[in-house]
Amino acid sequence: MSTSTNTNTNTNTTLPSSSPSTSPTETSQRTEEAKTAFTASLRSAGANYDSALRDRARNIQENSSVLDKQEADVRRATEQLAKQNDQLAKVADQARDGLKEIGDVQNWAELIERDLLVVEETVRLAEERERGNGYAHEGEGNGLVERESGSDKDGKGRKGWFQWW
């Protein structure tokens, strides 16, 4: 029978902390150190975020008063624009009324011009008839009244536009 023996020549290696050779107080001490290191790293990361958030909050607070002032300025400007808009609306209404009056005057002038053209044409026709045919006779249906030439109902002679009247 042969016997063989295995010997481990590598006995100088370090075992992890959970090896059976460490004592419970060492383990709790290492656990405490790990917790402290972990808490410190969390606080460091939190401080980075915290300082950024505090800076932003401070910036917002500082800008709040500036924004309030700008808001008041915008409200004042809006009120002034509303007043100016009302004034311009009144001016536009006055201009529109003026244009209507001008249009009314123009319309009135055109009506008077048409009436004068009708009167002028009537006078021209009457003068032409007086020169050419003399007086109209009854029964012709032209609506003219016969009178003596050059005299009117008062016995006065009329000339010009009012001859026919």
Phi and psi in radians as a Rosetta constraint file:
Dihedral C 1 N 2 CA 2 C 2 CIRCULARHARMONIC -2.001 0.35
Dihedral N 2 CA 2 C 2 N 3 CIRCULARHARMONIC 2.455 0.35
Dihedral C 2 N 3 CA 3 C 3 CIRCULARHARMONIC -1.971 0.35
Dihedral N 3 CA 3 C 3 N 4 CIRCULARHARMONIC 2.336 0.35
Dihedral C 3 N 4 CA 4 C 4 CIRCULARHARMONIC -2.137 0.35
Dihedral N 4 CA 4 C 4 N 5 CIRCULARHARMONIC 2.512 0.35
Dihedral C 4 N 5 CA 5 C 5 CIRCULARHARMONIC -2.129 0.35
Dihedral N 5 CA 5 C 5 N 6 CIRCULARHARMONIC 2.311 0.35
Dihedral C 5 N 6 CA 6 C 6 CIRCULARHARMONIC -1.803 0.35
Dihedral N 6 CA 6 C 6 N 7 CIRCULARHARMONIC 2.178 0.35
Dihedral C 6 N 7 CA 7 C 7 CIRCULARHARMONIC -2.078 0.35
Dihedral N 7 CA 7 C 7 N 8 CIRCULARHARMONIC 2.393 0.35
Dihedral C 7 N 8 CA 8 C 8 CIRCULARHARMONIC -1.633 0.35
Dihedral N 8 CA 8 C 8 N 9 CIRCULARHARMONIC 2.048 0.35
Dihedral C 8 N 9 CA 9 C 9 CIRCULARHARMONIC -1.576 0.35
Dihedral N 9 CA 9 C 9 N 10 CIRCULARHARMONIC -0.145 0.35
Dihedral C 9 N 10 CA 10 C 10 CIRCULARHARMONIC -1.863 0.35
Dihedral N 10 CA 10 C 10 N 11 CIRCULARHARMONIC 1.266 0.35
Dihedral C 10 N 11 CA 11 C 11 CIRCULARHARMONIC -1.771 0.35
Dihedral N 11 CA 11 C 11 N 12 CIRCULARHARMONIC 0.043 0.35
Dihedral C 11 N 12 CA 12 C 12 CIRCULARHARMONIC -1.623 0.35
Dihedral N 12 CA 12 C 12 N 13 CIRCULARHARMONIC 0.160 0.35
Dihedral C 12 N 13 CA 13 C 13 CIRCULARHARMONIC -1.377 0.35
Dihedral N 13 CA 13 C 13 N 14 CIRCULARHARMONIC 2.600 0.35
Dihedral C 13 N 14 CA 14 C 14 CIRCULARHARMONIC -1.591 0.35
Dihedral N 14 CA 14 C 14 N 15 CIRCULARHARMONIC 2.309 0.35
Dihedral C 14 N 15 CA 15 C 15 CIRCULARHARMONIC -1.612 0.35
Dihedral N 15 CA 15 C 15 N 16 CIRCULARHARMONIC 2.716 0.35
Dihedral C 15 N 16 CA 16 C 16 CIRCULARHARMONIC -1.141 0.35
Dihedral N 16 CA 16 C 16 N 17 CIRCULARHARMONIC 2.935 0.35
Dihedral C 16 N 17 CA 17 C 17 CIRCULARHARMONIC -1.132 0.35
Dihedral N 17 CA 17 C 17 N 18 CIRCULARHARMONIC -0.323 0.35
Dihedral C 17 N 18 CA 18 C 18 CIRCULARHARMONIC -1.539 0.35
Dihedral N 18 CA 18 C 18 N 19 CIRCULARHARMONIC 0.243 0.35
Dihedral C 18 N 19 CA 19 C 19 CIRCULARHARMONIC -1.257 0.35
Dihedral N 19 CA 19 C 19 N 20 CIRCULARHARMONIC 2.706 0.35
Dihedral C 19 N 20 CA 20 C 20 CIRCULARHARMONIC -1.163 0.35
Dihedral N 20 CA 20 C 20 N 21 CIRCULARHARMONIC -0.172 0.35
Dihedral C 20 N 21 CA 21 C 21 CIRCULARHARMONIC -1.470 0.35
Dihedral N 21 CA 21 C 21 N 22 CIRCULARHARMONIC -0.213 0.35
Dihedral C 21 N 22 CA 22 C 22 CIRCULARHARMONIC -1.502 0.35
Dihedral N 22 CA 22 C 22 N 23 CIRCULARHARMONIC 2.618 0.35
Dihedral C 22 N 23 CA 23 C 23 CIRCULARHARMONIC -1.554 0.35
Dihedral N 23 CA 23 C 23 N 24 CIRCULARHARMONIC 2.804 0.35
Dihedral C 23 N 24 CA 24 C 24 CIRCULARHARMONIC -1.125 0.35
Dihedral N 24 CA 24 C 24 N 25 CIRCULARHARMONIC -0.534 0.35
Dihedral C 24 N 25 CA 25 C 25 CIRCULARHARMONIC -1.227 0.35
Dihedral N 25 CA 25 C 25 N 26 CIRCULARHARMONIC -0.639 0.35
Dihedral C 25 N 26 CA 26 C 26 CIRCULARHARMONIC -1.139 0.35
Dihedral N 26 CA 26 C 26 N 27 CIRCULARHARMONIC -0.704 0.35
Dihedral C 26 N 27 CA 27 C 27 CIRCULARHARMONIC -1.136 0.35
Dihedral N 27 CA 27 C 27 N 28 CIRCULARHARMONIC -0.790 0.35
Dihedral C 27 N 28 CA 28 C 28 CIRCULARHARMONIC -1.175 0.35
Dihedral N 28 CA 28 C 28 N 29 CIRCULARHARMONIC -0.595 0.35
Dihedral C 28 N 29 CA 29 C 29 CIRCULARHARMONIC -1.156 0.35
Dihedral N 29 CA 29 C 29 N 30 CIRCULARHARMONIC -0.770 0.35
Dihedral C 29 N 30 CA 30 C 30 CIRCULARHARMONIC -1.152 0.35
Dihedral N 30 CA 30 C 30 N 31 CIRCULARHARMONIC -0.663 0.35
Dihedral C 30 N 31 CA 31 C 31 CIRCULARHARMONIC -1.106 0.35
Dihedral N 31 CA 31 C 31 N 32 CIRCULARHARMONIC -0.742 0.35
Dihedral C 31 N 32 CA 32 C 32 CIRCULARHARMONIC -1.109 0.35
Dihedral N 32 CA 32 C 32 N 33 CIRCULARHARMONIC -0.726 0.35
Dihedral C 32 N 33 CA 33 C 33 CIRCULARHARMONIC -1.116 0.35
Dihedral N 33 CA 33 C 33 N 34 CIRCULARHARMONIC -0.716 0.35
Dihedral C 33 N 34 CA 34 C 34 CIRCULARHARMONIC -1.124 0.35
Dihedral N 34 CA 34 C 34 N 35 CIRCULARHARMONIC -0.731 0.35
Dihedral C 34 N 35 CA 35 C 35 CIRCULARHARMONIC -1.098 0.35
Dihedral N 35 CA 35 C 35 N 36 CIRCULARHARMONIC -0.742 0.35
Dihedral C 35 N 36 CA 36 C 36 CIRCULARHARMONIC -1.123 0.35
Dihedral N 36 CA 36 C 36 N 37 CIRCULARHARMONIC -0.760 0.35
Dihedral C 36 N 37 CA 37 C 37 CIRCULARHARMONIC -1.123 0.35
Dihedral N 37 CA 37 C 37 N 38 CIRCULARHARMONIC -0.724 0.35
Dihedral C 37 N 38 CA 38 C 38 CIRCULARHARMONIC -1.127 0.35
Dihedral N 38 CA 38 C 38 N 39 CIRCULARHARMONIC -0.773 0.35
Dihedral C 38 N 39 CA 39 C 39 CIRCULARHARMONIC -1.107 0.35
Dihedral N 39 CA 39 C 39 N 40 CIRCULARHARMONIC -0.694 0.35
Dihedral C 39 N 40 CA 40 C 40 CIRCULARHARMONIC -1.132 0.35
Dihedral N 40 CA 40 C 40 N 41 CIRCULARHARMONIC -0.705 0.35
Dihedral C 40 N 41 CA 41 C 41 CIRCULARHARMONIC -1.193 0.35
Dihedral N 41 CA 41 C 41 N 42 CIRCULARHARMONIC -0.638 0.35
Dihedral C 41 N 42 CA 42 C 42 CIRCULARHARMONIC -1.135 0.35
Dihedral N 42 CA 42 C 42 N 43 CIRCULARHARMONIC -0.741 0.35
Dihedral C 42 N 43 CA 43 C 43 CIRCULARHARMONIC -1.129 0.35
Dihedral N 43 CA 43 C 43 N 44 CIRCULARHARMONIC -0.655 0.35
Dihedral C 43 N 44 CA 44 C 44 CIRCULARHARMONIC -1.118 0.35
Dihedral N 44 CA 44 C 44 N 45 CIRCULARHARMONIC -0.817 0.35
Dihedral C 44 N 45 CA 45 C 45 CIRCULARHARMONIC -1.121 0.35
Dihedral N 45 CA 45 C 45 N 46 CIRCULARHARMONIC -0.732 0.35
Dihedral C 45 N 46 CA 46 C 46 CIRCULARHARMONIC -1.104 0.35
Dihedral N 46 CA 46 C 46 N 47 CIRCULARHARMONIC -0.665 0.35
Dihedral C 46 N 47 CA 47 C 47 CIRCULARHARMONIC -1.131 0.35
Dihedral N 47 CA 47 C 47 N 48 CIRCULARHARMONIC -0.658 0.35
Dihedral C 47 N 48 CA 48 C 48 CIRCULARHARMONIC -1.075 0.35
Dihedral N 48 CA 48 C 48 N 49 CIRCULARHARMONIC -0.820 0.35
Dihedral C 48 N 49 CA 49 C 49 CIRCULARHARMONIC -1.206 0.35
Dihedral N 49 CA 49 C 49 N 50 CIRCULARHARMONIC -0.690 0.35
Dihedral C 49 N 50 CA 50 C 50 CIRCULARHARMONIC -1.095 0.35
Dihedral N 50 CA 50 C 50 N 51 CIRCULARHARMONIC -0.776 0.35
Dihedral C 50 N 51 CA 51 C 51 CIRCULARHARMONIC -1.159 0.35
Dihedral N 51 CA 51 C 51 N 52 CIRCULARHARMONIC -0.667 0.35
Dihedral C 51 N 52 CA 52 C 52 CIRCULARHARMONIC -1.135 0.35
Dihedral N 52 CA 52 C 52 N 53 CIRCULARHARMONIC -0.748 0.35
Dihedral C 52 N 53 CA 53 C 53 CIRCULARHARMONIC -1.183 0.35
Dihedral N 53 CA 53 C 53 N 54 CIRCULARHARMONIC -0.673 0.35
Dihedral C 53 N 54 CA 54 C 54 CIRCULARHARMONIC -1.136 0.35
Dihedral N 54 CA 54 C 54 N 55 CIRCULARHARMONIC -0.699 0.35
Dihedral C 54 N 55 CA 55 C 55 CIRCULARHARMONIC -1.077 0.35
Dihedral N 55 CA 55 C 55 N 56 CIRCULARHARMONIC -0.751 0.35
Dihedral C 55 N 56 CA 56 C 56 CIRCULARHARMONIC -1.149 0.35
Dihedral N 56 CA 56 C 56 N 57 CIRCULARHARMONIC -0.721 0.35
Dihedral C 56 N 57 CA 57 C 57 CIRCULARHARMONIC -1.110 0.35
Dihedral N 57 CA 57 C 57 N 58 CIRCULARHARMONIC -0.720 0.35
Dihedral C 57 N 58 CA 58 C 58 CIRCULARHARMONIC -1.110 0.35
Dihedral N 58 CA 58 C 58 N 59 CIRCULARHARMONIC -0.752 0.35
Dihedral C 58 N 59 CA 59 C 59 CIRCULARHARMONIC -1.085 0.35
Dihedral N 59 CA 59 C 59 N 60 CIRCULARHARMONIC -0.758 0.35
Dihedral C 59 N 60 CA 60 C 60 CIRCULARHARMONIC -1.107 0.35
Dihedral N 60 CA 60 C 60 N 61 CIRCULARHARMONIC -0.755 0.35
Dihedral C 60 N 61 CA 61 C 61 CIRCULARHARMONIC -1.093 0.35
Dihedral N 61 CA 61 C 61 N 62 CIRCULARHARMONIC -0.744 0.35
Dihedral C 61 N 62 CA 62 C 62 CIRCULARHARMONIC -1.154 0.35
Dihedral N 62 CA 62 C 62 N 63 CIRCULARHARMONIC -0.689 0.35
Dihedral C 62 N 63 CA 63 C 63 CIRCULARHARMONIC -1.311 0.35
Dihedral N 63 CA 63 C 63 N 64 CIRCULARHARMONIC -0.333 0.35
Dihedral C 63 N 64 CA 64 C 64 CIRCULARHARMONIC -1.045 0.35
Dihedral N 64 CA 64 C 64 N 65 CIRCULARHARMONIC -0.785 0.35
Dihedral C 64 N 65 CA 65 C 65 CIRCULARHARMONIC -1.172 0.35
Dihedral N 65 CA 65 C 65 N 66 CIRCULARHARMONIC -0.654 0.35
Dihedral C 65 N 66 CA 66 C 66 CIRCULARHARMONIC -1.132 0.35
Dihedral N 66 CA 66 C 66 N 67 CIRCULARHARMONIC -0.732 0.35
Dihedral C 66 N 67 CA 67 C 67 CIRCULARHARMONIC -1.155 0.35
Dihedral N 67 CA 67 C 67 N 68 CIRCULARHARMONIC -0.661 0.35
Dihedral C 67 N 68 CA 68 C 68 CIRCULARHARMONIC -1.081 0.35
Dihedral N 68 CA 68 C 68 N 69 CIRCULARHARMONIC -0.739 0.35
Dihedral C 68 N 69 CA 69 C 69 CIRCULARHARMONIC -1.128 0.35
Dihedral N 69 CA 69 C 69 N 70 CIRCULARHARMONIC -0.765 0.35
Dihedral C 69 N 70 CA 70 C 70 CIRCULARHARMONIC -1.121 0.35
Dihedral N 70 CA 70 C 70 N 71 CIRCULARHARMONIC -0.665 0.35
Dihedral C 70 N 71 CA 71 C 71 CIRCULARHARMONIC -1.098 0.35
Dihedral N 71 CA 71 C 71 N 72 CIRCULARHARMONIC -0.756 0.35
Dihedral C 71 N 72 CA 72 C 72 CIRCULARHARMONIC -1.094 0.35
Dihedral N 72 CA 72 C 72 N 73 CIRCULARHARMONIC -0.719 0.35
Dihedral C 72 N 73 CA 73 C 73 CIRCULARHARMONIC -1.090 0.35
Dihedral N 73 CA 73 C 73 N 74 CIRCULARHARMONIC -0.732 0.35
Dihedral C 73 N 74 CA 74 C 74 CIRCULARHARMONIC -1.143 0.35
Dihedral N 74 CA 74 C 74 N 75 CIRCULARHARMONIC -0.703 0.35
Dihedral C 74 N 75 CA 75 C 75 CIRCULARHARMONIC -1.104 0.35
Dihedral N 75 CA 75 C 75 N 76 CIRCULARHARMONIC -0.781 0.35
Dihedral C 75 N 76 CA 76 C 76 CIRCULARHARMONIC -1.061 0.35
Dihedral N 76 CA 76 C 76 N 77 CIRCULARHARMONIC -0.792 0.35
Dihedral C 76 N 77 CA 77 C 77 CIRCULARHARMONIC -1.103 0.35
Dihedral N 77 CA 77 C 77 N 78 CIRCULARHARMONIC -0.662 0.35
Dihedral C 77 N 78 CA 78 C 78 CIRCULARHARMONIC -1.140 0.35
Dihedral N 78 CA 78 C 78 N 79 CIRCULARHARMONIC -0.727 0.35
Dihedral C 78 N 79 CA 79 C 79 CIRCULARHARMONIC -1.111 0.35
Dihedral N 79 CA 79 C 79 N 80 CIRCULARHARMONIC -0.736 0.35
Dihedral C 79 N 80 CA 80 C 80 CIRCULARHARMONIC -1.112 0.35
Dihedral N 80 CA 80 C 80 N 81 CIRCULARHARMONIC -0.704 0.35
Dihedral C 80 N 81 CA 81 C 81 CIRCULARHARMONIC -1.153 0.35
Dihedral N 81 CA 81 C 81 N 82 CIRCULARHARMONIC -0.624 0.35
Dihedral C 81 N 82 CA 82 C 82 CIRCULARHARMONIC -1.126 0.35
Dihedral N 82 CA 82 C 82 N 83 CIRCULARHARMONIC -0.749 0.35
Dihedral C 82 N 83 CA 83 C 83 CIRCULARHARMONIC -1.098 0.35
Dihedral N 83 CA 83 C 83 N 84 CIRCULARHARMONIC -0.776 0.35
Dihedral C 83 N 84 CA 84 C 84 CIRCULARHARMONIC -1.113 0.35
Dihedral N 84 CA 84 C 84 N 85 CIRCULARHARMONIC -0.673 0.35
Dihedral C 84 N 85 CA 85 C 85 CIRCULARHARMONIC -1.084 0.35
Dihedral N 85 CA 85 C 85 N 86 CIRCULARHARMONIC -0.735 0.35
Dihedral C 85 N 86 CA 86 C 86 CIRCULARHARMONIC -1.101 0.35
Dihedral N 86 CA 86 C 86 N 87 CIRCULARHARMONIC -0.737 0.35
Dihedral C 86 N 87 CA 87 C 87 CIRCULARHARMONIC -1.092 0.35
Dihedral N 87 CA 87 C 87 N 88 CIRCULARHARMONIC -0.766 0.35
Dihedral C 87 N 88 CA 88 C 88 CIRCULARHARMONIC -1.154 0.35
Dihedral N 88 CA 88 C 88 N 89 CIRCULARHARMONIC -0.602 0.35
Dihedral C 88 N 89 CA 89 C 89 CIRCULARHARMONIC -1.126 0.35
Dihedral N 89 CA 89 C 89 N 90 CIRCULARHARMONIC -0.689 0.35
Dihedral C 89 N 90 CA 90 C 90 CIRCULARHARMONIC -1.125 0.35
Dihedral N 90 CA 90 C 90 N 91 CIRCULARHARMONIC -0.765 0.35
Dihedral C 90 N 91 CA 91 C 91 CIRCULARHARMONIC -1.071 0.35
Dihedral N 91 CA 91 C 91 N 92 CIRCULARHARMONIC -0.750 0.35
Dihedral C 91 N 92 CA 92 C 92 CIRCULARHARMONIC -1.111 0.35
Dihedral N 92 CA 92 C 92 N 93 CIRCULARHARMONIC -0.709 0.35
Dihedral C 92 N 93 CA 93 C 93 CIRCULARHARMONIC -1.113 0.35
Dihedral N 93 CA 93 C 93 N 94 CIRCULARHARMONIC -0.730 0.35
Dihedral C 93 N 94 CA 94 C 94 CIRCULARHARMONIC -1.101 0.35
Dihedral N 94 CA 94 C 94 N 95 CIRCULARHARMONIC -0.747 0.35
Dihedral C 94 N 95 CA 95 C 95 CIRCULARHARMONIC -1.107 0.35
Dihedral N 95 CA 95 C 95 N 96 CIRCULARHARMONIC -0.720 0.35
Dihedral C 95 N 96 CA 96 C 96 CIRCULARHARMONIC -1.108 0.35
Dihedral N 96 CA 96 C 96 N 97 CIRCULARHARMONIC -0.753 0.35
Dihedral C 96 N 97 CA 97 C 97 CIRCULARHARMONIC -1.102 0.35
Dihedral N 97 CA 97 C 97 N 98 CIRCULARHARMONIC -0.709 0.35
Dihedral C 97 N 98 CA 98 C 98 CIRCULARHARMONIC -1.064 0.35
Dihedral N 98 CA 98 C 98 N 99 CIRCULARHARMONIC -0.740 0.35
Dihedral C 98 N 99 CA 99 C 99 CIRCULARHARMONIC -1.150 0.35
Dihedral N 99 CA 99 C 99 N 100 CIRCULARHARMONIC -0.628 0.35
Dihedral C 99 N 100 CA 100 C 100 CIRCULARHARMONIC -1.116 0.35
Dihedral N 100 CA 100 C 100 N 101 CIRCULARHARMONIC -0.736 0.35
Dihedral C 100 N 101 CA 101 C 101 CIRCULARHARMONIC -1.107 0.35
Dihedral N 101 CA 101 C 101 N 102 CIRCULARHARMONIC -0.738 0.35
Dihedral C 101 N 102 CA 102 C 102 CIRCULARHARMONIC -1.071 0.35
Dihedral N 102 CA 102 C 102 N 103 CIRCULARHARMONIC -0.738 0.35
Dihedral C 102 N 103 CA 103 C 103 CIRCULARHARMONIC -1.108 0.35
Dihedral N 103 CA 103 C 103 N 104 CIRCULARHARMONIC -0.674 0.35
Dihedral C 103 N 104 CA 104 C 104 CIRCULARHARMONIC -1.148 0.35
Dihedral N 104 CA 104 C 104 N 105 CIRCULARHARMONIC -0.744 0.35
Dihedral C 104 N 105 CA 105 C 105 CIRCULARHARMONIC -1.114 0.35
Dihedral N 105 CA 105 C 105 N 106 CIRCULARHARMONIC -0.731 0.35
Dihedral C 105 N 106 CA 106 C 106 CIRCULARHARMONIC -1.120 0.35
Dihedral N 106 CA 106 C 106 N 107 CIRCULARHARMONIC -0.757 0.35
Dihedral C 106 N 107 CA 107 C 107 CIRCULARHARMONIC -1.082 0.35
Dihedral N 107 CA 107 C 107 N 108 CIRCULARHARMONIC -0.771 0.35
Dihedral C 107 N 108 CA 108 C 108 CIRCULARHARMONIC -1.057 0.35
Dihedral N 108 CA 108 C 108 N 109 CIRCULARHARMONIC -0.775 0.35
Dihedral C 108 N 109 CA 109 C 109 CIRCULARHARMONIC -1.105 0.35
Dihedral N 109 CA 109 C 109 N 110 CIRCULARHARMONIC -0.691 0.35
Dihedral C 109 N 110 CA 110 C 110 CIRCULARHARMONIC -1.159 0.35
Dihedral N 110 CA 110 C 110 N 111 CIRCULARHARMONIC -0.672 0.35
Dihedral C 110 N 111 CA 111 C 111 CIRCULARHARMONIC -1.128 0.35
Dihedral N 111 CA 111 C 111 N 112 CIRCULARHARMONIC -0.767 0.35
Dihedral C 111 N 112 CA 112 C 112 CIRCULARHARMONIC -1.108 0.35
Dihedral N 112 CA 112 C 112 N 113 CIRCULARHARMONIC -0.715 0.35
Dihedral C 112 N 113 CA 113 C 113 CIRCULARHARMONIC -1.094 0.35
Dihedral N 113 CA 113 C 113 N 114 CIRCULARHARMONIC -0.748 0.35
Dihedral C 113 N 114 CA 114 C 114 CIRCULARHARMONIC -1.096 0.35
Dihedral N 114 CA 114 C 114 N 115 CIRCULARHARMONIC -0.754 0.35
Dihedral C 114 N 115 CA 115 C 115 CIRCULARHARMONIC -1.077 0.35
Dihedral N 115 CA 115 C 115 N 116 CIRCULARHARMONIC -0.735 0.35
Dihedral C 115 N 116 CA 116 C 116 CIRCULARHARMONIC -1.135 0.35
Dihedral N 116 CA 116 C 116 N 117 CIRCULARHARMONIC -0.653 0.35
Dihedral C 116 N 117 CA 117 C 117 CIRCULARHARMONIC -1.127 0.35
Dihedral N 117 CA 117 C 117 N 118 CIRCULARHARMONIC -0.678 0.35
Dihedral C 117 N 118 CA 118 C 118 CIRCULARHARMONIC -1.132 0.35
Dihedral N 118 CA 118 C 118 N 119 CIRCULARHARMONIC -0.781 0.35
Dihedral C 118 N 119 CA 119 C 119 CIRCULARHARMONIC -1.091 0.35
Dihedral N 119 CA 119 C 119 N 120 CIRCULARHARMONIC -0.773 0.35
Dihedral C 119 N 120 CA 120 C 120 CIRCULARHARMONIC -1.081 0.35
Dihedral N 120 CA 120 C 120 N 121 CIRCULARHARMONIC -0.757 0.35
Dihedral C 120 N 121 CA 121 C 121 CIRCULARHARMONIC -1.150 0.35
Dihedral N 121 CA 121 C 121 N 122 CIRCULARHARMONIC -0.668 0.35
Dihedral C 121 N 122 CA 122 C 122 CIRCULARHARMONIC -1.127 0.35
Dihedral N 122 CA 122 C 122 N 123 CIRCULARHARMONIC -0.765 0.35
Dihedral C 122 N 123 CA 123 C 123 CIRCULARHARMONIC -1.112 0.35
Dihedral N 123 CA 123 C 123 N 124 CIRCULARHARMONIC -0.746 0.35
Dihedral C 123 N 124 CA 124 C 124 CIRCULARHARMONIC -1.077 0.35
Dihedral N 124 CA 124 C 124 N 125 CIRCULARHARMONIC -0.776 0.35
Dihedral C 124 N 125 CA 125 C 125 CIRCULARHARMONIC -1.121 0.35
Dihedral N 125 CA 125 C 125 N 126 CIRCULARHARMONIC -0.689 0.35
Dihedral C 125 N 126 CA 126 C 126 CIRCULARHARMONIC -1.154 0.35
Dihedral N 126 CA 126 C 126 N 127 CIRCULARHARMONIC -0.778 0.35
Dihedral C 126 N 127 CA 127 C 127 CIRCULARHARMONIC -1.122 0.35
Dihedral N 127 CA 127 C 127 N 128 CIRCULARHARMONIC -0.689 0.35
Dihedral C 127 N 128 CA 128 C 128 CIRCULARHARMONIC -1.141 0.35
Dihedral N 128 CA 128 C 128 N 129 CIRCULARHARMONIC -0.679 0.35
Dihedral C 128 N 129 CA 129 C 129 CIRCULARHARMONIC -1.194 0.35
Dihedral N 129 CA 129 C 129 N 130 CIRCULARHARMONIC -0.688 0.35
Dihedral C 129 N 130 CA 130 C 130 CIRCULARHARMONIC -1.097 0.35
Dihedral N 130 CA 130 C 130 N 131 CIRCULARHARMONIC -0.739 0.35
Dihedral C 130 N 131 CA 131 C 131 CIRCULARHARMONIC -1.250 0.35
Dihedral N 131 CA 131 C 131 N 132 CIRCULARHARMONIC -0.676 0.35
Dihedral C 131 N 132 CA 132 C 132 CIRCULARHARMONIC -1.541 0.35
Dihedral N 132 CA 132 C 132 N 133 CIRCULARHARMONIC -0.991 0.35
Dihedral C 132 N 133 CA 133 C 133 CIRCULARHARMONIC -1.779 0.35
Dihedral N 133 CA 133 C 133 N 134 CIRCULARHARMONIC -0.255 0.35
Dihedral C 133 N 134 CA 134 C 134 CIRCULARHARMONIC 1.522 0.35
Dihedral N 134 CA 134 C 134 N 135 CIRCULARHARMONIC -2.411 0.35
Dihedral C 134 N 135 CA 135 C 135 CIRCULARHARMONIC -1.700 0.35
Dihedral N 135 CA 135 C 135 N 136 CIRCULARHARMONIC 2.694 0.35
Dihedral C 135 N 136 CA 136 C 136 CIRCULARHARMONIC -1.394 0.35
Dihedral N 136 CA 136 C 136 N 137 CIRCULARHARMONIC 2.620 0.35
Dihedral C 136 N 137 CA 137 C 137 CIRCULARHARMONIC -1.704 0.35
Dihedral N 137 CA 137 C 137 N 138 CIRCULARHARMONIC 2.739 0.35
Dihedral C 137 N 138 CA 138 C 138 CIRCULARHARMONIC -1.136 0.35
Dihedral N 138 CA 138 C 138 N 139 CIRCULARHARMONIC 2.584 0.35
Dihedral C 138 N 139 CA 139 C 139 CIRCULARHARMONIC 1.594 0.35
Dihedral N 139 CA 139 C 139 N 140 CIRCULARHARMONIC -0.168 0.35
Dihedral C 139 N 140 CA 140 C 140 CIRCULARHARMONIC -1.333 0.35
Dihedral N 140 CA 140 C 140 N 141 CIRCULARHARMONIC -0.348 0.35
Dihedral C 140 N 141 CA 141 C 141 CIRCULARHARMONIC 1.371 0.35
Dihedral N 141 CA 141 C 141 N 142 CIRCULARHARMONIC 0.440 0.35
Dihedral C 141 N 142 CA 142 C 142 CIRCULARHARMONIC -1.623 0.35
Dihedral N 142 CA 142 C 142 N 143 CIRCULARHARMONIC -0.144 0.35
Dihedral C 142 N 143 CA 143 C 143 CIRCULARHARMONIC 1.398 0.35
Dihedral N 143 CA 143 C 143 N 144 CIRCULARHARMONIC 0.134 0.35
Dihedral C 143 N 144 CA 144 C 144 CIRCULARHARMONIC -1.529 0.35
Dihedral N 144 CA 144 C 144 N 145 CIRCULARHARMONIC 2.551 0.35
Dihedral C 144 N 145 CA 145 C 145 CIRCULARHARMONIC -1.716 0.35
Dihedral N 145 CA 145 C 145 N 146 CIRCULARHARMONIC 2.339 0.35
Dihedral C 145 N 146 CA 146 C 146 CIRCULARHARMONIC -1.436 0.35
Dihedral N 146 CA 146 C 146 N 147 CIRCULARHARMONIC 2.323 0.35
Dihedral C 146 N 147 CA 147 C 147 CIRCULARHARMONIC -2.458 0.35
Dihedral N 147 CA 147 C 147 N 148 CIRCULARHARMONIC 2.901 0.35
Dihedral C 147 N 148 CA 148 C 148 CIRCULARHARMONIC -1.285 0.35
Dihedral N 148 CA 148 C 148 N 149 CIRCULARHARMONIC 2.621 0.35
Dihedral C 148 N 149 CA 149 C 149 CIRCULARHARMONIC -1.176 0.35
Dihedral N 149 CA 149 C 149 N 150 CIRCULARHARMONIC 2.286 0.35
Dihedral C 149 N 150 CA 150 C 150 CIRCULARHARMONIC 1.443 0.35
Dihedral N 150 CA 150 C 150 N 151 CIRCULARHARMONIC 0.014 0.35
Dihedral C 150 N 151 CA 151 C 151 CIRCULARHARMONIC -2.283 0.35
Dihedral N 151 CA 151 C 151 N 152 CIRCULARHARMONIC 2.703 0.35
Dihedral C 151 N 152 CA 152 C 152 CIRCULARHARMONIC -1.996 0.35
Dihedral N 152 CA 152 C 152 N 153 CIRCULARHARMONIC -2.931 0.35
Dihedral C 152 N 153 CA 153 C 153 CIRCULARHARMONIC -1.156 0.35
Dihedral N 153 CA 153 C 153 N 154 CIRCULARHARMONIC -0.398 0.35
Dihedral C 153 N 154 CA 154 C 154 CIRCULARHARMONIC -1.555 0.35
Dihedral N 154 CA 154 C 154 N 155 CIRCULARHARMONIC -0.098 0.35
Dihedral C 154 N 155 CA 155 C 155 CIRCULARHARMONIC 1.543 0.35
Dihedral N 155 CA 155 C 155 N 156 CIRCULARHARMONIC 0.123 0.35
Dihedral C 155 N 156 CA 156 C 156 CIRCULARHARMONIC -1.696 0.35
Dihedral N 156 CA 156 C 156 N 157 CIRCULARHARMONIC 2.475 0.35
Dihedral C 156 N 157 CA 157 C 157 CIRCULARHARMONIC -1.445 0.35
Dihedral N 157 CA 157 C 157 N 158 CIRCULARHARMONIC 2.316 0.35
Dihedral C 157 N 158 CA 158 C 158 CIRCULARHARMONIC -2.083 0.35
Dihedral N 158 CA 158 C 158 N 159 CIRCULARHARMONIC 2.552 0.35
Dihedral C 158 N 159 CA 159 C 159 CIRCULARHARMONIC -2.365 0.35
Dihedral N 159 CA 159 C 159 N 160 CIRCULARHARMONIC 2.888 0.35
Dihedral C 159 N 160 CA 160 C 160 CIRCULARHARMONIC 1.502 0.35
Dihedral N 160 CA 160 C 160 N 161 CIRCULARHARMONIC -2.543 0.35
Dihedral C 160 N 161 CA 161 C 161 CIRCULARHARMONIC -1.186 0.35
Dihedral N 161 CA 161 C 161 N 162 CIRCULARHARMONIC -0.455 0.35
Dihedral C 161 N 162 CA 162 C 162 CIRCULARHARMONIC -1.636 0.35
Dihedral N 162 CA 162 C 162 N 163 CIRCULARHARMONIC 0.196 0.35
Dihedral C 162 N 163 CA 163 C 163 CIRCULARHARMONIC -1.075 0.35
Dihedral N 163 CA 163 C 163 N 164 CIRCULARHARMONIC -0.693 0.35
Dihedral C 163 N 164 CA 164 C 164 CIRCULARHARMONIC -1.366 0.35
Dihedral N 164 CA 164 C 164 N 165 CIRCULARHARMONIC -0.236 0.35
